[in-house]
Amino acid sequence: MHMAENLWGKTIRQAAPAIVTIVISKDVKAVKADLSAEMMSMPEEIRQRESVDIPPDAVDAHGMVKIGSGSGFIVDPLGIILTNKHVIADPNATYEVITNDDRRHAAAVLARDPINDVAILKIEARGLPILALGDSDAVELGEPVLAIGNALGMFKNTVSSGIVSGLGRSIQAAPDKAGGMQEMRGLIQTDTAINPGNSGGPLFNAKSRVIGINAAIVFGAQNLSFSIPVNAAKRDISDVKKYGHVRRPLLGLRYMPIDEDIQEKMKLSSAYGALVKGQGDLFPGVIPGSPADKAGIRENDIVLACDGKKIENGATPQDFLDDMEVGDILKLTVMRGGKTIAIPVTLAERK
């Protein structure tokens, strides 16, 4: 126990200078417009009782109102910062970074990952302390972890420890109001305590390496937190340095995983694979103009395999894109009308 305490003490001392608070602000007129729009969706009796007035002391000298905060951490001495996409989701907001020495910096958004809940910020500074990134592919069940963040935007360097209690988890979450529900995949599940404002902070292993970005909690559940594997963020950083933005390959399918129950209910010819299935005209199974569309994939096709590997036991076609690049060819094995056909798809860039 004494060794573990010393280990975490060293991690905390080394990490603290590189943890930042991200302050989200918006013009007071825009905030009032947002509040008015929300009020219009409420029942009349509530609209009559409530007001969209903003207290004068909440507005700064520049006419800006603080609307939220999150955590982040520095990964490059020239001011590159990792955080969650949902922390900086509002394109009309202004973002400011407060470093551990209480200095305030205007922040520019370099990239938002279209798949993972990861974003990259940049502040104009040099010689900043950084955190070392580890290998999230090497994370094992039961290993000890430490989470650090600025809880509620008020309590600097709040620390919680625990263990890795699950790997490769998938949950449905709403990273931002505009984007709706989104599947977050490949997550690290821990029993560390994560609070609002902690989002975007680092998750450390016992070697003081960052293995994840703290992203989500399940409200109403105890000891159930999720982090984005840091290897996804490392790929994003590499893309930004190489291309100026995050590049992710697009297939262009909406689908339903098939198991024996789905096969029986829908009278399908396969007990495994992914059924290409949309949700009406607005959300077709094959996205028009996408690589899948250009390759000839059709609604109600069943994708049995990708590059010769069966889609079964919870796997999906999206899983096969994680290690692929824009321009790569994904070879699909497709069942259509009782016949099995091979369809190569050249992946395009997701916009």
C-alpha positions as CSV (number, residue, x, y, z in Angstrom):
1,M,0.0,0.0,0.0
2,H,2.9,2.3,0.8
3,M,4.5,1.7,-2.6
4,A,1.2,2.5,-4.4
5,E,0.7,5.7,-2.5
6,N,4.3,6.8,-3.4
7,L,3.7,5.9,-7.0
8,W,0.5,8.0,-7.3
9,G,2.2,10.8,-5.4
10,K,4.9,11.0,-8.0
11,T,2.4,10.8,-10.9
12,I,0.3,13.6,-9.4
13,R,3.3,15.9,-8.8
14,Q,4.6,15.3,-12.4
15,A,1.2,15.6,-14.0
16,A,-0.3,18.6,-12.2
17,P,1.6,21.3,-14.2
18,A,0.3,20.0,-17.5
19,I,-3.4,19.8,-16.5
20,V,-5.5,22.7,-17.8
21,T,-9.0,24.1,-17.3
22,I,-10.9,24.9,-20.5
23,V,-13.4,27.7,-20.1
24,I,-16.3,28.0,-22.5
25,S,-17.8,31.4,-23.1
26,K,-20.4,32.9,-25.4
27,D,-21.6,36.3,-26.3
28,V,-24.5,37.4,-24.0
29,K,-26.8,38.0,-27.0
30,A,-26.2,34.5,-28.3
31,V,-26.8,33.0,-24.8
32,K,-30.1,34.9,-24.6
33,A,-31.1,33.6,-28.0
34,D,-30.3,30.1,-27.0
35,L,-32.3,30.4,-23.8
36,S,-35.2,31.8,-25.7
37,A,-35.2,28.9,-28.1
38,E,-35.2,26.4,-25.3
39,M,-38.0,28.3,-23.5
40,M,-40.2,28.0,-26.6
41,S,-40.1,24.2,-26.4
42,M,-41.4,24.4,-22.8
43,P,-45.1,24.3,-21.7
44,E,-46.8,27.8,-21.5
45,E,-47.1,27.7,-17.7
46,I,-43.3,27.3,-17.4
47,R,-42.6,30.0,-19.9
48,Q,-44.7,32.4,-17.9
49,R,-42.8,31.7,-14.7
50,E,-39.3,31.6,-16.1
51,S,-37.1,34.4,-17.5
52,V,-34.2,34.6,-19.9
53,D,-32.6,37.4,-18.0
54,I,-28.9,36.9,-17.3
55,P,-27.5,38.4,-14.0
56,P,-25.3,41.4,-14.8
57,D,-22.4,39.9,-12.7
58,A,-22.3,36.9,-15.0
59,V,-21.3,39.1,-18.0
60,D,-17.7,40.1,-18.3
61,A,-16.2,43.4,-19.7
62,H,-16.3,42.0,-23.2
63,G,-20.0,41.0,-23.1
64,M,-19.2,37.3,-22.7
65,V,-20.9,34.8,-20.4
66,K,-19.2,31.6,-19.1
67,I,-21.4,28.7,-20.1
68,G,-19.3,25.7,-19.1
69,S,-15.9,24.2,-18.5
70,G,-13.9,21.1,-18.9
71,S,-10.4,19.6,-18.5
72,G,-7.5,19.0,-20.8
73,F,-3.8,18.3,-20.8
74,I,-0.8,19.5,-22.7
75,V,1.0,17.0,-24.9
76,D,3.4,19.3,-26.8
77,P,5.5,22.1,-25.3
78,L,4.3,24.4,-28.1
79,G,0.8,24.4,-26.7
80,I,-1.0,21.3,-28.2
81,I,-3.8,20.2,-25.8
82,L,-6.0,17.1,-25.8
83,T,-9.5,17.2,-24.5
84,N,-13.0,15.7,-25.3
85,K,-14.8,16.8,-28.5
86,H,-18.0,17.3,-26.4
87,V,-16.1,19.9,-24.2
88,I,-15.6,22.2,-27.2
89,A,-18.6,21.1,-29.3
90,D,-20.2,24.6,-29.8
91,P,-18.7,26.2,-32.9
92,N,-20.1,29.6,-31.8
93,A,-18.4,29.6,-28.4
94,T,-15.1,31.0,-27.4
95,Y,-12.6,28.8,-25.6
96,E,-10.0,29.9,-23.1
97,V,-7.3,27.7,-21.4
98,I,-6.2,28.3,-17.9
99,T,-2.9,26.6,-17.2
100,N,-1.8,25.3,-13.8
101,D,0.0,28.6,-13.0
102,D,-3.3,30.5,-13.5
103,R,-2.3,32.1,-16.7
104,R,-5.1,32.5,-19.3
105,H,-4.7,31.8,-23.0
106,A,-7.0,32.1,-25.9
107,A,-7.4,28.7,-27.5
108,A,-7.9,27.7,-31.1
109,V,-9.6,24.5,-32.1
110,L,-7.3,22.6,-34.4
111,A,-9.4,19.5,-34.8
112,R,-12.5,17.6,-33.8
113,D,-12.4,13.8,-34.4
114,P,-15.5,12.8,-36.3
115,I,-15.5,9.3,-34.8
116,N,-14.1,9.5,-31.3
117,D,-14.8,12.0,-28.5
118,V,-11.4,13.6,-29.0
119,A,-10.5,17.2,-29.8
120,I,-7.2,19.1,-30.2
121,L,-6.6,22.7,-29.0
122,K,-3.7,25.1,-29.5
123,I,-2.5,27.9,-27.3
124,E,0.3,30.4,-28.2
125,A,3.0,29.4,-25.7
126,R,6.4,27.7,-25.5
127,G,8.3,25.5,-23.1
128,L,5.1,24.1,-21.5
129,P,5.2,21.0,-19.3
130,I,3.7,17.9,-21.1
131,L,2.4,14.5,-20.3
132,A,3.9,11.3,-21.7
133,L,1.4,9.2,-23.7
134,G,1.3,5.4,-23.2
135,D,0.0,2.5,-25.2
136,S,-3.8,1.9,-24.7
137,D,-3.6,-1.3,-26.6
138,A,-1.5,-2.8,-23.8
139,V,-4.0,-2.0,-21.0
140,E,-5.1,-5.0,-19.0
141,L,-8.1,-5.8,-16.9
142,G,-7.5,-5.1,-13.2
143,E,-4.5,-2.8,-13.5
144,P,-4.5,0.3,-11.3
145,V,-5.4,3.7,-12.9
146,L,-5.5,7.3,-11.8
147,A,-7.8,10.0,-13.1
148,I,-7.0,13.8,-12.8
149,G,-9.1,16.7,-13.8
150,N,-10.5,20.0,-12.7
151,A,-13.9,19.0,-11.3
152,L,-16.8,21.4,-11.9
153,G,-14.3,23.8,-13.2
154,M,-13.5,24.8,-9.6
155,F,-11.5,22.1,-7.9
156,K,-8.1,22.1,-9.6
157,N,-6.3,18.7,-10.0
158,T,-9.0,16.6,-8.5
159,V,-7.7,13.0,-8.2
160,S,-9.4,9.7,-8.1
161,S,-8.0,6.2,-8.4
162,G,-9.3,2.7,-9.2
163,I,-8.8,-0.2,-11.6
164,V,-9.6,-1.0,-15.2
165,S,-12.9,-2.9,-15.0
166,G,-13.6,-3.4,-18.7
167,L,-12.1,-3.1,-22.1
168,G,-13.5,-2.5,-25.6
169,R,-16.8,-1.2,-24.2
170,S,-19.4,0.5,-26.4
171,I,-22.1,2.9,-25.1
172,Q,-24.7,5.2,-26.6
173,A,-24.0,8.8,-25.6
174,A,-24.8,12.3,-26.7
175,P,-21.4,14.1,-27.0
176,D,-23.2,17.3,-27.9
177,K,-26.7,18.6,-28.3
178,A,-26.6,19.1,-32.0
179,G,-25.1,15.7,-32.9
180,G,-27.7,13.5,-31.2
181,M,-27.0,10.1,-29.9
182,Q,-23.7,8.5,-31.0
183,E,-22.1,5.1,-30.4
184,M,-18.8,5.5,-28.5
185,R,-16.7,2.3,-29.1
186,G,-13.6,0.7,-27.8
187,L,-13.8,2.5,-24.4
188,I,-11.8,1.8,-21.3
189,Q,-14.1,1.2,-18.4
190,T,-12.9,2.0,-14.9
191,D,-14.3,2.4,-11.4
192,T,-12.7,5.8,-10.9
193,A,-14.9,8.7,-9.8
194,I,-15.4,11.2,-12.7
195,N,-17.3,14.4,-12.2
196,P,-18.6,17.1,-14.6
197,G,-15.6,19.3,-15.5
198,N,-13.3,16.2,-15.3
199,S,-14.1,15.4,-18.9
200,G,-11.0,15.8,-21.0
201,G,-8.6,15.0,-18.2
202,P,-6.0,12.2,-18.4
203,L,-6.2,8.6,-17.2
204,F,-2.8,7.3,-16.0
205,N,-1.4,3.8,-15.6
206,A,1.0,2.8,-12.9
207,K,3.9,3.9,-15.0
208,S,2.7,7.5,-15.1
209,R,1.7,7.2,-18.7
210,V,-1.5,8.6,-20.1
211,I,-3.6,5.7,-21.4
212,G,-7.0,7.4,-21.8
213,I,-9.0,10.6,-21.9
214,N,-11.8,10.7,-19.3
215,A,-15.0,11.1,-21.3
216,A,-18.2,9.7,-19.8
217,I,-20.0,8.6,-16.7
218,V,-23.3,6.7,-16.4
219,F,-25.7,8.8,-14.3
220,G,-27.5,6.7,-11.7
221,A,-24.7,4.1,-11.6
222,Q,-21.9,4.0,-9.2
223,N,-18.2,3.3,-10.1
224,L,-18.9,3.3,-13.8
225,S,-16.7,5.6,-15.9
226,F,-15.4,5.5,-19.4
227,S,-12.2,6.8,-21.1
228,I,-11.2,7.2,-24.8
229,P,-8.1,5.0,-25.5
230,V,-5.2,7.4,-25.9
231,N,-4.0,5.6,-29.1
232,A,-7.0,7.2,-30.9
233,A,-5.8,10.6,-29.8
234,K,-2.2,9.9,-30.8
235,R,-3.5,9.1,-34.3
236,D,-5.4,12.4,-34.4
237,I,-2.3,14.3,-33.4
238,S,-0.3,12.7,-36.1
239,D,-3.0,13.5,-38.7
240,V,-3.1,17.1,-37.6
241,K,0.6,17.5,-37.9
242,K,0.7,15.8,-41.3
243,Y,-2.5,17.0,-43.0
244,G,-3.7,19.9,-40.8
245,H,-6.9,18.0,-39.8
246,V,-8.1,14.6,-38.6
247,R,-8.5,12.1,-41.4
248,R,-10.9,9.2,-40.9
249,P,-11.9,6.7,-43.6
250,L,-15.6,6.5,-44.5
251,L,-17.5,3.4,-45.7
252,G,-21.0,4.9,-45.8
253,L,-23.3,2.2,-44.4
254,R,-26.0,2.1,-41.7
255,Y,-26.5,-1.4,-40.5
256,M,-28.0,-3.8,-38.0
257,P,-25.8,-6.5,-36.4
258,I,-27.3,-10.0,-37.0
259,D,-27.5,-12.8,-34.5
260,E,-29.7,-15.8,-34.3
261,D,-32.6,-13.9,-32.7
262,I,-32.5,-11.2,-35.4
263,Q,-32.3,-13.9,-38.1
264,E,-35.4,-15.6,-36.7
265,K,-37.4,-12.4,-36.3
266,M,-36.5,-11.0,-39.7
267,K,-36.4,-14.3,-41.6
268,L,-32.9,-13.7,-42.8
269,S,-30.6,-16.1,-44.6
270,S,-27.7,-15.7,-42.3
271,A,-27.2,-15.8,-38.5
272,Y,-24.2,-13.5,-38.6
273,G,-23.1,-10.3,-40.4
274,A,-24.5,-6.8,-40.7
275,L,-27.8,-6.1,-42.4
276,V,-27.6,-2.9,-44.4
277,K,-30.7,-1.1,-43.1
278,G,-31.6,2.6,-42.9
279,Q,-34.3,4.5,-41.0
280,G,-36.5,6.0,-43.7
281,D,-35.6,8.3,-46.5
282,L,-33.7,10.7,-44.3
283,F,-31.3,8.0,-43.1
284,P,-30.8,5.4,-45.8
285,G,-28.8,2.2,-45.3
286,V,-26.4,3.2,-48.0
287,I,-25.4,6.9,-47.8
288,P,-25.7,8.5,-51.3
289,G,-22.3,9.3,-52.9
290,S,-20.4,7.3,-50.3
291,P,-17.8,4.7,-51.1
292,A,-20.3,1.9,-50.3
293,D,-22.8,3.5,-52.7
294,K,-20.2,3.9,-55.5
295,A,-19.1,0.2,-55.0
296,G,-22.7,-1.0,-55.5
297,I,-23.8,-2.0,-52.0
298,R,-27.6,-2.0,-51.7
299,E,-30.2,-1.7,-49.0
300,N,-31.0,-5.1,-47.4
301,D,-27.6,-6.6,-48.4
302,I,-25.9,-8.6,-45.7
303,V,-22.3,-7.9,-45.2
304,L,-20.9,-11.3,-44.0
305,A,-17.2,-10.4,-43.8
306,C,-14.6,-7.7,-44.2
307,D,-11.2,-8.7,-45.7
308,G,-12.1,-12.3,-45.2
309,K,-13.0,-12.0,-41.4
310,K,-16.5,-12.8,-40.4
311,I,-18.6,-10.1,-38.8
312,E,-19.8,-11.9,-35.7
313,N,-19.6,-11.9,-31.9
314,G,-20.4,-8.2,-31.6
315,A,-18.0,-7.1,-34.4
316,T,-19.2,-4.5,-36.9
317,P,-17.9,-3.2,-40.3
318,Q,-16.8,0.0,-38.5
319,D,-14.4,-2.0,-36.4
320,F,-12.4,-2.9,-39.5
321,L,-11.9,0.8,-40.3
322,D,-9.9,1.6,-37.2
323,D,-6.6,0.5,-38.6
324,M,-7.3,1.6,-42.2
325,E,-6.4,4.8,-44.0
326,V,-8.2,7.0,-46.6
327,G,-7.7,5.3,-50.0
328,D,-7.4,1.8,-48.7
329,I,-9.6,-0.9,-50.2
330,L,-11.9,-2.9,-47.9
331,K,-13.0,-6.2,-49.4
332,L,-16.6,-7.0,-48.4
333,T,-18.2,-10.4,-48.7
334,V,-21.9,-9.6,-49.3
335,M,-25.0,-11.9,-49.4
336,R,-27.7,-10.7,-51.8
337,G,-30.7,-12.7,-52.9
338,G,-29.2,-15.9,-51.6
339,K,-25.9,-15.4,-53.5
340,T,-22.6,-14.5,-52.0
341,I,-20.6,-11.8,-53.9
342,A,-17.3,-10.0,-53.3
343,I,-17.4,-6.2,-53.5
344,P,-14.2,-4.1,-53.0
345,V,-14.8,-0.6,-51.6
346,T,-12.2,2.2,-51.8
347,L,-12.5,4.2,-48.6
348,A,-12.9,8.0,-48.8
349,E,-12.3,10.7,-46.2
350,R,-15.1,11.3,-43.7
351,K,-16.1,14.9,-43.7
